[in-house]
Amino acid sequence: MPKYAALIYSADVDWSQPEFAEATKEYNEFGQAAAAVLRGGEALYPTSSATTVRVTGGKGGDVVTTDGPYAETKEALTGFYLLECADLDEAITVAAKIPAAWDGAVEVRPVLEFGA
């Protein structure tokens, strides 16, 4: 069965903080309800904790790191789920139940499996 990444874009906040307990509860409820198709997923820390990596000069070049996100945006990639669904329609139906879809966005992409 095909796999799909459900990329969650929402407010760039620290979901581990107590003021987001109700939202975290909604994600836990989604995880329980969608357990049959979930194959993984995690929340991400805020973009302020990110390190952007570039290699100048291509392969074997100098590694350059920058603290913070690649780009400043209103919504940030704050988590993801890996879904195993019959088709894109089923993946979209599942993604519509992810809490971020209600006030942010969930991008659904097919996963390319190398060697398959």
PDB file as gemmi writes it, atoms N, CA and C in Angstrom:
CRYST1    1.000    1.000    1.000  90.00  90.00  90.00 P 1                      
ATOM      1  N   MET A   1       0.846  -1.177   0.000  1.00  0.00           N  
ATOM      2  CA  MET A   1       0.000   0.000   0.000  1.00  0.00           C  
ATOM      3  C   MET A   1       0.893   1.242   0.000  1.00  0.00           C  
ATOM      4  N   PRO A   2       0.511   2.290  -0.720  1.00  0.00           N  
ATOM      5  CA  PRO A   2       1.346   3.495  -0.784  1.00  0.00           C  
ATOM      6  C   PRO A   2       1.401   4.238   0.552  1.00  0.00           C  
ATOM      7  N   LYS A   3       2.498   4.980   0.715  1.00  0.00           N  
ATOM      8  CA  LYS A   3       2.669   5.800   1.910  1.00  0.00           C  
ATOM      9  C   LYS A   3       2.628   7.268   1.503  1.00  0.00           C  
ATOM     10  N   TYR A   4       2.156   8.082   2.438  1.00  0.00           N  
ATOM     11  CA  TYR A   4       2.045   9.518   2.224  1.00  0.00           C  
ATOM     12  C   TYR A   4       2.591  10.249   3.444  1.00  0.00           C  
ATOM     13  N   ALA A   5       3.320  11.325   3.197  1.00  0.00           N  
ATOM     14  CA  ALA A   5       3.753  12.201   4.284  1.00  0.00           C  
ATOM     15  C   ALA A   5       2.687  13.279   4.440  1.00  0.00           C  
ATOM     16  N   ALA A   6       2.235  13.468   5.654  1.00  0.00           N  
ATOM     17  CA  ALA A   6       1.319  14.556   5.977  1.00  0.00           C  
ATOM     18  C   ALA A   6       2.146  15.588   6.741  1.00  0.00           C  
ATOM     19  N   LEU A   7       2.548  16.648   6.042  1.00  0.00           N  
ATOM     20  CA  LEU A   7       3.415  17.676   6.618  1.00  0.00           C  
ATOM     21  C   LEU A   7       2.548  18.761   7.237  1.00  0.00           C  
ATOM     22  N   ILE A   8       2.764  19.017   8.509  1.00  0.00           N  
ATOM     23  CA  ILE A   8       1.913  19.913   9.280  1.00  0.00           C  
ATOM     24  C   ILE A   8       2.537  21.305   9.341  1.00  0.00           C  
ATOM     25  N   TYR A   9       1.780  22.292   8.864  1.00  0.00           N  
ATOM     26  CA  TYR A   9       2.210  23.693   8.927  1.00  0.00           C  
ATOM     27  C   TYR A   9       1.242  24.431   9.841  1.00  0.00           C  
ATOM     28  N   SER A  10       1.790  25.009  10.903  1.00  0.00           N  
ATOM     29  CA  SER A  10       0.950  25.728  11.858  1.00  0.00           C  
ATOM     30  C   SER A  10       1.787  26.816  12.514  1.00  0.00           C  
ATOM     31  N   ALA A  11       1.214  27.452  13.520  1.00  0.00           N  
ATOM     32  CA  ALA A  11       1.938  28.495  14.243  1.00  0.00           C  
ATOM     33  C   ALA A  11       3.248  27.924  14.789  1.00  0.00           C  
ATOM     34  N   ASP A  12       4.287  28.728  14.751  1.00  0.00           N  
ATOM     35  CA  ASP A  12       5.626  28.307  15.189  1.00  0.00           C  
ATOM     36  C   ASP A  12       5.744  28.480  16.698  1.00  0.00           C  
ATOM     37  N   VAL A  13       5.235  27.495  17.439  1.00  0.00           N  
ATOM     38  CA  VAL A  13       5.229  27.561  18.899  1.00  0.00           C  
ATOM     39  C   VAL A  13       5.850  26.296  19.475  1.00  0.00           C  
ATOM     40  N   ASP A  14       6.120  26.326  20.762  1.00  0.00           N  
ATOM     41  CA  ASP A  14       6.658  25.158  21.465  1.00  0.00           C  
ATOM     42  C   ASP A  14       5.483  24.373  22.029  1.00  0.00           C  
ATOM     43  N   TRP A  15       5.103  23.309  21.324  1.00  0.00           N  
ATOM     44  CA  TRP A  15       3.919  22.535  21.689  1.00  0.00           C  
ATOM     45  C   TRP A  15       4.069  21.819  23.025  1.00  0.00           C  
ATOM     46  N   SER A  16       5.264  21.771  23.593  1.00  0.00           N  
ATOM     47  CA  SER A  16       5.454  21.115  24.886  1.00  0.00           C  
ATOM     48  C   SER A  16       5.057  22.017  26.057  1.00  0.00           C  
ATOM     49  N   GLN A  17       4.769  23.279  25.785  1.00  0.00           N  
ATOM     50  CA  GLN A  17       4.408  24.219  26.846  1.00  0.00           C  
ATOM     51  C   GLN A  17       2.971  23.990  27.316  1.00  0.00           C  
ATOM     52  N   PRO A  18       2.709  24.212  28.613  1.00  0.00           N  
ATOM     53  CA  PRO A  18       1.383  23.936  29.188  1.00  0.00           C  
ATOM     54  C   PRO A  18       0.222  24.646  28.485  1.00  0.00           C  
ATOM     55  N   GLU A  19       0.454  25.833  27.930  1.00  0.00           N  
ATOM     56  CA  GLU A  19      -0.661  26.553  27.297  1.00  0.00           C  
ATOM     57  C   GLU A  19      -1.176  25.869  26.030  1.00  0.00           C  
ATOM     58  N   PHE A  20      -0.448  24.855  25.536  1.00  0.00           N  
ATOM     59  CA  PHE A  20      -0.889  24.131  24.347  1.00  0.00           C  
ATOM     60  C   PHE A  20      -1.396  22.729  24.689  1.00  0.00           C  
ATOM     61  N   ALA A  21      -1.702  22.493  25.956  1.00  0.00           N  
ATOM     62  CA  ALA A  21      -2.148  21.168  26.409  1.00  0.00           C  
ATOM     63  C   ALA A  21      -3.421  20.716  25.702  1.00  0.00           C  
ATOM     64  N   GLU A  22      -4.364  21.628  25.492  1.00  0.00           N  
ATOM     65  CA  GLU A  22      -5.621  21.246  24.830  1.00  0.00           C  
ATOM     66  C   GLU A  22      -5.364  20.848  23.376  1.00  0.00           C  
ATOM     67  N   ALA A  23      -4.529  21.604  22.681  1.00  0.00           N  
ATOM     68  CA  ALA A  23      -4.194  21.257  21.295  1.00  0.00           C  
ATOM     69  C   ALA A  23      -3.448  19.929  21.239  1.00  0.00           C  
ATOM     70  N   THR A  24      -2.545  19.716  22.167  1.00  0.00           N  
ATOM     71  CA  THR A  24      -1.800  18.456  22.212  1.00  0.00           C  
ATOM     72  C   THR A  24      -2.758  17.289  22.436  1.00  0.00           C  
ATOM     73  N   LYS A  25      -3.772  17.502  23.265  1.00  0.00           N  
ATOM     74  CA  LYS A  25      -4.785  16.470  23.503  1.00  0.00           C  
ATOM     75  C   LYS A  25      -5.507  16.120  22.198  1.00  0.00           C  
ATOM     76  N   GLU A  26      -5.814  17.133  21.391  1.00  0.00           N  
ATOM     77  CA  GLU A  26      -6.482  16.887  20.106  1.00  0.00           C  
ATOM     78  C   GLU A  26      -5.604  16.048  19.177  1.00  0.00           C  
ATOM     79  N   TYR A  27      -4.300  16.317  19.168  1.00  0.00           N  
ATOM     80  CA  TYR A  27      -3.386  15.516  18.341  1.00  0.00           C  
ATOM     81  C   TYR A  27      -3.318  14.075  18.847  1.00  0.00           C  
ATOM     82  N   ASN A  28      -3.313  13.901  20.156  1.00  0.00           N  
ATOM     83  CA  ASN A  28      -3.309  12.541  20.715  1.00  0.00           C  
ATOM     84  C   ASN A  28      -4.588  11.795  20.334  1.00  0.00           C  
ATOM     85  N   GLU A  29      -5.708  12.493  20.367  1.00  0.00           N  
ATOM     86  CA  GLU A  29      -6.978  11.878  19.965  1.00  0.00           C  
ATOM     87  C   GLU A  29      -6.949  11.499  18.485  1.00  0.00           C  
ATOM     88  N   PHE A  30      -6.394  12.382  17.651  1.00  0.00           N  
ATOM     89  CA  PHE A  30      -6.255  12.050  16.231  1.00  0.00           C  
ATOM     90  C   PHE A  30      -5.400  10.800  16.064  1.00  0.00           C  
ATOM     91  N   GLY A  31      -4.266  10.746  16.777  1.00  0.00           N  
ATOM     92  CA  GLY A  31      -3.364   9.604  16.673  1.00  0.00           C  
ATOM     93  C   GLY A  31      -4.048   8.293  17.026  1.00  0.00           C  
ATOM     94  N   GLN A  32      -4.879   8.318  18.046  1.00  0.00           N  
ATOM     95  CA  GLN A  32      -5.617   7.110  18.434  1.00  0.00           C  
ATOM     96  C   GLN A  32      -6.651   6.737  17.377  1.00  0.00           C  
ATOM     97  N   ALA A  33      -7.356   7.727  16.860  1.00  0.00           N  
ATOM     98  CA  ALA A  33      -8.399   7.467  15.865  1.00  0.00           C  
ATOM     99  C   ALA A  33      -7.823   6.978  14.539  1.00  0.00           C  
ATOM    100  N   ALA A  34      -6.628   7.434  14.185  1.00  0.00           N  
ATOM    101  CA  ALA A  34      -6.016   7.088  12.896  1.00  0.00           C  
ATOM    102  C   ALA A  34      -4.946   6.010  13.016  1.00  0.00           C  
ATOM    103  N   ALA A  35      -4.896   5.333  14.137  1.00  0.00           N  
ATOM    104  CA  ALA A  35      -3.835   4.352  14.401  1.00  0.00           C  
ATOM    105  C   ALA A  35      -3.701   3.299  13.302  1.00  0.00           C  
ATOM    106  N   ALA A  36      -4.791   2.951  12.655  1.00  0.00           N  
ATOM    107  CA  ALA A  36      -4.749   1.902  11.629  1.00  0.00           C  
ATOM    108  C   ALA A  36      -3.895   2.290  10.426  1.00  0.00           C  
ATOM    109  N   VAL A  37      -3.761   3.590  10.147  1.00  0.00           N  
ATOM    110  CA  VAL A  37      -2.984   4.017   8.978  1.00  0.00           C  
ATOM    111  C   VAL A  37      -1.692   4.755   9.338  1.00  0.00           C  
ATOM    112  N   LEU A  38      -1.496   5.092  10.612  1.00  0.00           N  
ATOM    113  CA  LEU A  38      -0.282   5.811  11.016  1.00  0.00           C  
ATOM    114  C   LEU A  38       0.905   4.859  11.050  1.00  0.00           C  
ATOM    115  N   ARG A  39       1.998   5.278  10.433  1.00  0.00           N  
ATOM    116  CA  ARG A  39       3.224   4.486  10.446  1.00  0.00           C  
ATOM    117  C   ARG A  39       4.365   5.245  11.119  1.00  0.00           C  
ATOM    118  N   GLY A  40       4.069   6.425  11.593  1.00  0.00           N  
ATOM    119  CA  GLY A  40       5.059   7.223  12.299  1.00  0.00           C  
ATOM    120  C   GLY A  40       4.629   8.670  12.323  1.00  0.00           C  
ATOM    121  N   GLY A  41       5.393   9.473  13.023  1.00  0.00           N  
ATOM    122  CA  GLY A  41       5.117  10.894  13.085  1.00  0.00           C  
ATOM    123  C   GLY A  41       5.666  11.493  14.358  1.00  0.00           C  
ATOM    124  N   GLU A  42       5.946  12.750  14.292  1.00  0.00           N  
ATOM    125  CA  GLU A  42       6.491  13.468  15.448  1.00  0.00           C  
ATOM    126  C   GLU A  42       6.158  14.946  15.332  1.00  0.00           C  
ATOM    127  N   ALA A  43       6.106  15.602  16.466  1.00  0.00           N  
ATOM    128  CA  ALA A  43       6.050  17.060  16.517  1.00  0.00           C  
ATOM    129  C   ALA A  43       7.487  17.561  16.493  1.00  0.00           C  
ATOM    130  N   LEU A  44       7.660  18.776  16.013  1.00  0.00           N  
ATOM    131  CA  LEU A  44       8.988  19.376  15.948  1.00  0.00           C  
ATOM    132  C   LEU A  44       9.065  20.571  16.890  1.00  0.00           C  
ATOM    133  N   TYR A  45      10.259  20.802  17.442  1.00  0.00           N  
ATOM    134  CA  TYR A  45      10.475  22.004  18.242  1.00  0.00           C  
ATOM    135  C   TYR A  45      10.375  23.228  17.336  1.00  0.00           C  
ATOM    136  N   PRO A  46      10.195  24.430  17.906  1.00  0.00           N  
ATOM    137  CA  PRO A  46      10.079  25.648  17.095  1.00  0.00           C  
ATOM    138  C   PRO A  46      11.292  25.858  16.189  1.00  0.00           C  
ATOM    139  N   THR A  47      11.074  26.641  15.139  1.00  0.00           N  
ATOM    140  CA  THR A  47      12.147  26.892  14.177  1.00  0.00           C  
ATOM    141  C   THR A  47      13.354  27.582  14.802  1.00  0.00           C  
ATOM    142  N   SER A  48      13.165  28.240  15.930  1.00  0.00           N  
ATOM    143  CA  SER A  48      14.302  28.884  16.599  1.00  0.00           C  
ATOM    144  C   SER A  48      15.341  27.861  17.042  1.00  0.00           C  
ATOM    145  N   SER A  49      14.949  26.587  17.136  1.00  0.00           N  
ATOM    146  CA  SER A  49      15.887  25.532  17.528  1.00  0.00           C  
ATOM    147  C   SER A  49      16.553  24.878  16.316  1.00  0.00           C  
ATOM    148  N   ALA A  50      16.167  25.309  15.126  1.00  0.00           N  
ATOM    149  CA  ALA A  50      16.681  24.690  13.891  1.00  0.00           C  
ATOM    150  C   ALA A  50      18.115  25.109  13.596  1.00  0.00           C  
ATOM    151  N   THR A  51      18.805  24.259  12.884  1.00  0.00           N  
ATOM    152  CA  THR A  51      20.108  24.574  12.310  1.00  0.00           C  
ATOM    153  C   THR A  51      20.008  24.254  10.828  1.00  0.00           C  
ATOM    154  N   THR A  52      20.301  25.249   9.994  1.00  0.00           N  
ATOM    155  CA  THR A  52      20.271  25.060   8.549  1.00  0.00           C  
ATOM    156  C   THR A  52      21.676  24.695   8.094  1.00  0.00           C  
ATOM    157  N   VAL A  53      21.777  23.636   7.281  1.00  0.00           N  
ATOM    158  CA  VAL A  53      23.077  23.131   6.815  1.00  0.00           C  
ATOM    159  C   VAL A  53      23.161  23.311   5.300  1.00  0.00           C  
ATOM    160  N   ARG A  54      24.276  23.859   4.859  1.00  0.00           N  
ATOM    161  CA  ARG A  54      24.572  23.989   3.428  1.00  0.00           C  
ATOM    162  C   ARG A  54      26.001  23.514   3.207  1.00  0.00           C  
ATOM    163  N   VAL A  55      26.259  22.978   2.028  1.00  0.00           N  
ATOM    164  CA  VAL A  55      27.622  22.606   1.650  1.00  0.00           C  
ATOM    165  C   VAL A  55      27.995  23.475   0.453  1.00  0.00           C  
ATOM    166  N   THR A  56      28.921  24.396   0.673  1.00  0.00           N  
ATOM    167  CA  THR A  56      29.340  25.273  -0.420  1.00  0.00           C  
ATOM    168  C   THR A  56      30.305  24.526  -1.331  1.00  0.00           C  
ATOM    169  N   GLY A  57      30.150  24.716  -2.613  1.00  0.00           N  
ATOM    170  CA  GLY A  57      31.020  24.040  -3.561  1.00  0.00           C  
ATOM    171  C   GLY A  57      30.577  22.630  -3.890  1.00  0.00           C  
ATOM    172  N   GLY A  58      29.398  22.214  -3.439  1.00  0.00           N  
ATOM    173  CA  GLY A  58      28.893  20.871  -3.759  1.00  0.00           C  
ATOM    174  C   GLY A  58      29.495  19.791  -2.887  1.00  0.00           C  
ATOM    175  N   LYS A  59      29.312  18.558  -3.303  1.00  0.00           N  
ATOM    176  CA  LYS A  59      29.775  17.392  -2.548  1.00  0.00           C  
ATOM    177  C   LYS A  59      31.244  17.537  -2.181  1.00  0.00           C  
ATOM    178  N   GLY A  60      31.541  17.313  -0.893  1.00  0.00           N  
ATOM    179  CA  GLY A  60      32.914  17.425  -0.414  1.00  0.00           C  
ATOM    180  C   GLY A  60      33.341  18.845  -0.088  1.00  0.00           C  
ATOM    181  N   GLY A  61      32.437  19.811  -0.284  1.00  0.00           N  
ATOM    182  CA  GLY A  61      32.768  21.208  -0.016  1.00  0.00           C  
ATOM    183  C   GLY A  61      32.705  21.541   1.461  1.00  0.00           C  
ATOM    184  N   ASP A  62      32.769  22.823   1.744  1.00  0.00           N  
ATOM    185  CA  ASP A  62      32.738  23.293   3.128  1.00  0.00           C  
ATOM    186  C   ASP A  62      31.316  23.250   3.682  1.00  0.00           C  
ATOM    187  N   VAL A  63      31.183  22.713   4.886  1.00  0.00           N  
ATOM    188  CA  VAL A  63      29.890  22.674   5.558  1.00  0.00           C  
ATOM    189  C   VAL A  63      29.687  23.999   6.286  1.00  0.00           C  
ATOM    190  N   VAL A  64      28.576  24.646   5.987  1.00  0.00           N  
ATOM    191  CA  VAL A  64      28.238  25.925   6.608  1.00  0.00           C  
ATOM    192  C   VAL A  64      26.907  25.757   7.323  1.00  0.00           C  
ATOM    193  N   THR A  65      26.865  26.100   8.606  1.00  0.00           N  
ATOM    194  CA  THR A  65      25.624  26.008   9.366  1.00  0.00           C  
ATOM    195  C   THR A  65      25.165  27.395   9.785  1.00  0.00           C  
ATOM    196  N   THR A  66      23.857  27.536   9.866  1.00  0.00           N  
ATOM    197  CA  THR A  66      23.242  28.782  10.300  1.00  0.00           C  
ATOM    198  C   THR A  66      22.208  28.442  11.351  1.00  0.00           C  
ATOM    199  N   ASP A  67      22.225  29.159  12.471  1.00  0.00           N  
ATOM    200  CA  ASP A  67      21.208  28.954  13.494  1.00  0.00           C  
ATOM    201  C   ASP A  67      19.875  29.481  12.988  1.00  0.00           C  
ATOM    202  N   GLY A  68      18.835  28.742  13.262  1.00  0.00           N  
ATOM    203  CA  GLY A  68      17.498  29.181  12.893  1.00  0.00           C  
ATOM    204  C   GLY A  68      17.007  28.547  11.614  1.00  0.00           C  
ATOM    205  N   PRO A  69      15.803  28.928  11.224  1.00  0.00           N  
ATOM    206  CA  PRO A  69      15.157  28.302  10.073  1.00  0.00           C  
ATOM    207  C   PRO A  69      15.739  28.765   8.743  1.00  0.00           C  
ATOM    208  N   TYR A  70      15.413  28.010   7.718  1.00  0.00           N  
ATOM    209  CA  TYR A  70      15.826  28.349   6.353  1.00  0.00           C  
ATOM    210  C   TYR A  70      15.168  29.637   5.893  1.00  0.00           C  
ATOM    211  N   ALA A  71      13.899  29.823   6.236  1.00  0.00           N  
ATOM    212  CA  ALA A  71      13.158  31.015   5.817  1.00  0.00           C  
ATOM    213  C   ALA A  71      12.221  31.445   6.941  1.00  0.00           C  
ATOM    214  N   GLU A  72      11.971  32.720   7.005  1.00  0.00           N  
ATOM    215  CA  GLU A  72      11.014  33.258   7.969  1.00  0.00           C  
ATOM    216  C   GLU A  72       9.622  33.184   7.342  1.00  0.00           C  
ATOM    217  N   THR A  73       8.691  32.555   8.031  1.00  0.00           N  
ATOM    218  CA  THR A  73       7.331  32.440   7.523  1.00  0.00           C  
ATOM    219  C   THR A  73       6.340  32.577   8.665  1.00  0.00           C  
ATOM    220  N   LYS A  74       5.096  32.845   8.316  1.00  0.00           N  
ATOM    221  CA  LYS A  74       4.037  32.942   9.330  1.00  0.00           C  
ATOM    222  C   LYS A  74       3.731  31.563   9.907  1.00  0.00           C  
ATOM    223  N   GLU A  75       3.641  30.571   9.025  1.00  0.00           N  
ATOM    224  CA  GLU A  75       3.424  29.197   9.456  1.00  0.00           C  
ATOM    225  C   GLU A  75       4.708  28.425   9.218  1.00  0.00           C  
ATOM    226  N   ALA A  76       4.969  27.462  10.064  1.00  0.00           N  
ATOM    227  CA  ALA A  76       6.205  26.693   9.969  1.00  0.00           C  
ATOM    228  C   ALA A  76       5.881  25.207   9.943  1.00  0.00           C  
ATOM    229  N   LEU A  77       6.821  24.417   9.439  1.00  0.00           N  
ATOM    230  CA  LEU A  77       6.695  22.965   9.509  1.00  0.00           C  
ATOM    231  C   LEU A  77       6.861  22.590  10.973  1.00  0.00           C  
ATOM    232  N   THR A  78       5.773  22.131  11.590  1.00  0.00           N  
ATOM    233  CA  THR A  78       5.797  21.863  13.028  1.00  0.00           C  
ATOM    234  C   THR A  78       5.654  20.387  13.371  1.00  0.00           C  
ATOM    235  N   GLY A  79       5.487  19.552  12.357  1.00  0.00           N  
ATOM    236  CA  GLY A  79       5.379  18.127  12.604  1.00  0.00           C  
ATOM    237  C   GLY A  79       5.007  17.389  11.347  1.00  0.00           C  
ATOM    238  N   PHE A  80       4.885  16.090  11.475  1.00  0.00           N  
ATOM    239  CA  PHE A  80       4.537  15.269  10.320  1.00  0.00           C  
ATOM    240  C   PHE A  80       3.955  13.945  10.791  1.00  0.00           C  
ATOM    241  N   TYR A  81       3.224  13.311   9.908  1.00  0.00           N  
ATOM    242  CA  TYR A  81       2.767  11.937  10.090  1.00  0.00           C  
ATOM    243  C   TYR A  81       3.138  11.169   8.834  1.00  0.00           C  
ATOM    244  N   LEU A  82       3.425   9.905   8.983  1.00  0.00           N  
ATOM    245  CA  LEU A  82       3.598   9.008   7.858  1.00  0.00           C  
ATOM    246  C   LEU A  82       2.360   8.126   7.814  1.00  0.00           C  
ATOM    247  N   LEU A  83       1.623   8.236   6.721  1.00  0.00           N  
ATOM    248  CA  LEU A  83       0.360   7.520   6.568  1.00  0.00           C  
ATOM    249  C   LEU A  83       0.520   6.414   5.534  1.00  0.00           C  
ATOM    250  N   GLU A  84      -0.085   5.283   5.784  1.00  0.00           N  
ATOM    251  CA  GLU A  84      -0.145   4.219   4.788  1.00  0.00           C  
ATOM    252  C   GLU A  84      -1.613   4.052   4.424  1.00  0.00           C  
ATOM    253  N   CYS A  85      -1.950   4.511   3.234  1.00  0.00           N  
ATOM    254  CA  CYS A  85      -3.344   4.560   2.805  1.00  0.00           C  
ATOM    255  C   CYS A  85      -3.496   3.893   1.443  1.00  0.00           C  
ATOM    256  N   ALA A  86      -4.712   3.529   1.114  1.00  0.00           N  
ATOM    257  CA  ALA A  86      -4.992   2.864  -0.157  1.00  0.00           C  
ATOM    258  C   ALA A  86      -4.672   3.765  -1.341  1.00  0.00           C  
ATOM    259  N   ASP A  87      -4.944   5.073  -1.178  1.00  0.00           N  
ATOM    260  CA  ASP A  87      -4.720   6.008  -2.278  1.00  0.00           C  
ATOM    261  C   ASP A  87      -4.706   7.437  -1.731  1.00  0.00           C  
ATOM    262  N   LEU A  88      -4.490   8.388  -2.627  1.00  0.00           N  
ATOM    263  CA  LEU A  88      -4.429   9.788  -2.232  1.00  0.00           C  
ATOM    264  C   LEU A  88      -5.740  10.254  -1.608  1.00  0.00           C  
ATOM    265  N   ASP A  89      -6.855   9.793  -2.132  1.00  0.00           N  
ATOM    266  CA  ASP A  89      -8.147  10.203  -1.564  1.00  0.00           C  
ATOM    267  C   ASP A  89      -8.261   9.824  -0.087  1.00  0.00           C  
ATOM    268  N   GLU A  90      -7.837   8.608   0.252  1.00  0.00           N  
ATOM    269  CA  GLU A  90      -7.882   8.197   1.660  1.00  0.00           C  
ATOM    270  C   GLU A  90      -6.915   9.034   2.487  1.00  0.00           C  
ATOM    271  N   ALA A  91      -5.725   9.307   1.949  1.00  0.00           N  
ATOM    272  CA  ALA A  91      -4.742  10.125   2.675  1.00  0.00           C  
ATOM    273  C   ALA A  91      -5.289  11.527   2.940  1.00  0.00           C  
ATOM    274  N   ILE A  92      -5.988  12.096   1.982  1.00  0.00           N  
ATOM    275  CA  ILE A  92      -6.586  13.425   2.156  1.00  0.00           C  
ATOM    276  C   ILE A  92      -7.680  13.377   3.220  1.00  0.00           C  
ATOM    277  N   THR A  93      -8.478  12.330   3.201  1.00  0.00           N  
ATOM    278  CA  THR A  93      -9.534  12.176   4.215  1.00  0.00           C  
ATOM    279  C   THR A  93      -8.934  12.120   5.611  1.00  0.00           C  
ATOM    280  N   VAL A  94      -7.840  11.372   5.765  1.00  0.00           N  
ATOM    281  CA  VAL A  94      -7.160  11.277   7.067  1.00  0.00           C  
ATOM    282  C   VAL A  94      -6.549  12.628   7.430  1.00  0.00           C  
ATOM    283  N   ALA A  95      -5.858  13.269   6.484  1.00  0.00           N  
ATOM    284  CA  ALA A  95      -5.195  14.549   6.747  1.00  0.00           C  
ATOM    285  C   ALA A  95      -6.178  15.626   7.179  1.00  0.00           C  
ATOM    286  N   ALA A  96      -7.390  15.577   6.671  1.00  0.00           N  
ATOM    287  CA  ALA A  96      -8.401  16.575   7.037  1.00  0.00           C  
ATOM    288  C   ALA A  96      -8.788  16.476   8.505  1.00  0.00           C  
ATOM    289  N   LYS A  97      -8.462  15.376   9.148  1.00  0.00           N  
ATOM    290  CA  LYS A  97      -8.775  15.190  10.570  1.00  0.00           C  
ATOM    291  C   LYS A  97      -7.621  15.590  11.483  1.00  0.00           C  
ATOM    292  N   ILE A  98      -6.478  15.941  10.908  1.00  0.00           N  
ATOM    293  CA  ILE A  98      -5.345  16.422  11.702  1.00  0.00           C  
ATOM    294  C   ILE A  98      -5.680  17.838  12.176  1.00  0.00           C  
ATOM    295  N   PRO A  99      -5.562  18.119  13.471  1.00  0.00           N  
ATOM    296  CA  PRO A  99      -5.961  19.436  13.985  1.00  0.00           C  
ATOM    297  C   PRO A  99      -5.376  20.634  13.235  1.00  0.00           C  
ATOM    298  N   ALA A 100      -4.174  20.548  12.716  1.00  0.00           N  
ATOM    299  CA  ALA A 100      -3.580  21.684  11.998  1.00  0.00           C  
ATOM    300  C   ALA A 100      -4.370  22.041  10.742  1.00  0.00           C  
ATOM    301  N   ALA A 101      -5.093  21.097  10.172  1.00  0.00           N  
ATOM    302  CA  ALA A 101      -5.884  21.383   8.969  1.00  0.00           C  
ATOM    303  C   ALA A 101      -7.008  22.363   9.265  1.00  0.00           C  
ATOM    304  N   TRP A 102      -7.384  22.497  10.522  1.00  0.00           N  
ATOM    305  CA  TRP A 102      -8.500  23.363  10.898  1.00  0.00           C  
ATOM    306  C   TRP A 102      -8.099  24.827  11.002  1.00  0.00           C  
ATOM    307  N   ASP A 103      -6.819  25.111  11.252  1.00  0.00           N  
ATOM    308  CA  ASP A 103      -6.402  26.513  11.367  1.00  0.00           C  
ATOM    309  C   ASP A 103      -5.000  26.766  10.822  1.00  0.00           C  
ATOM    310  N   GLY A 104      -4.454  25.798  10.153  1.00  0.00           N  
ATOM    311  CA  GLY A 104      -3.152  25.922   9.504  1.00  0.00           C  
ATOM    312  C   GLY A 104      -3.252  25.218   8.167  1.00  0.00           C  
ATOM    313  N   ALA A 105      -2.327  24.312   7.902  1.00  0.00           N  
ATOM    314  CA  ALA A 105      -2.372  23.549   6.652  1.00  0.00           C  
ATOM    315  C   ALA A 105      -1.680  22.210   6.852  1.00  0.00           C  
ATOM    316  N   VAL A 106      -2.137  21.223   6.109  1.00  0.00           N  
ATOM    317  CA  VAL A 106      -1.484  19.922   6.071  1.00  0.00           C  
ATOM    318  C   VAL A 106      -1.222  19.604   4.602  1.00  0.00           C  
ATOM    319  N   GLU A 107       0.041  19.472   4.276  1.00  0.00           N  
ATOM    320  CA  GLU A 107       0.441  19.131   2.906  1.00  0.00           C  
ATOM    321  C   GLU A 107       0.605  17.618   2.820  1.00  0.00           C  
ATOM    322  N   VAL A 108      -0.050  16.996   1.866  1.00  0.00           N  
ATOM    323  CA  VAL A 108       0.028  15.551   1.692  1.00  0.00           C  
ATOM    324  C   VAL A 108       0.862  15.266   0.447  1.00  0.00           C  
ATOM    325  N   ARG A 109       1.906  14.459   0.642  1.00  0.00           N  
ATOM    326  CA  ARG A 109       2.771  14.093  -0.479  1.00  0.00           C  
ATOM    327  C   ARG A 109       3.014  12.602  -0.503  1.00  0.00           C  
ATOM    328  N   PRO A 110       3.005  12.000  -1.708  1.00  0.00           N  
ATOM    329  CA  PRO A 110       3.375  10.584  -1.799  1.00  0.00           C  
ATOM    330  C   PRO A 110       4.837  10.404  -1.410  1.00  0.00           C  
ATOM    331  N   VAL A 111       5.135   9.299  -0.763  1.00  0.00           N  
ATOM    332  CA  VAL A 111       6.505   8.972  -0.371  1.00  0.00           C  
ATOM    333  C   VAL A 111       7.146   8.136  -1.493  1.00  0.00           C  
ATOM    334  N   LEU A 112       8.319   8.530  -1.904  1.00  0.00           N  
ATOM    335  CA  LEU A 112       9.076   7.801  -2.901  1.00  0.00           C  
ATOM    336  C   LEU A 112       9.929   6.770  -2.180  1.00  0.00           C  
ATOM    337  N   GLU A 113       9.651   5.507  -2.400  1.00  0.00           N  
ATOM    338  CA  GLU A 113      10.394   4.452  -1.748  1.00  0.00           C  
ATOM    339  C   GLU A 113      11.474   3.943  -2.681  1.00  0.00           C  
ATOM    340  N   PHE A 114      12.720   4.223  -2.330  1.00  0.00           N  
ATOM    341  CA  PHE A 114      13.849   3.774  -3.148  1.00  0.00           C  
ATOM    342  C   PHE A 114      14.010   2.281  -3.028  1.00  0.00           C  
ATOM    343  N   GLY A 115      14.334   1.645  -4.127  1.00  0.00           N  
ATOM    344  CA  GLY A 115      14.554   0.219  -4.113  1.00  0.00           C  
ATOM    345  C   GLY A 115      13.281  -0.597  -4.158  1.00  0.00           C  
ATOM    346  N   ALA A 116      12.158   0.077  -4.257  1.00  0.00           N  
ATOM    347  CA  ALA A 116      10.877  -0.649  -4.293  1.00  0.00           C  
ATOM    348  C   ALA A 116      10.557  -1.069  -5.712  1.00  0.00           C  
TER     349      ALA A 116                                                      
END                                                                             
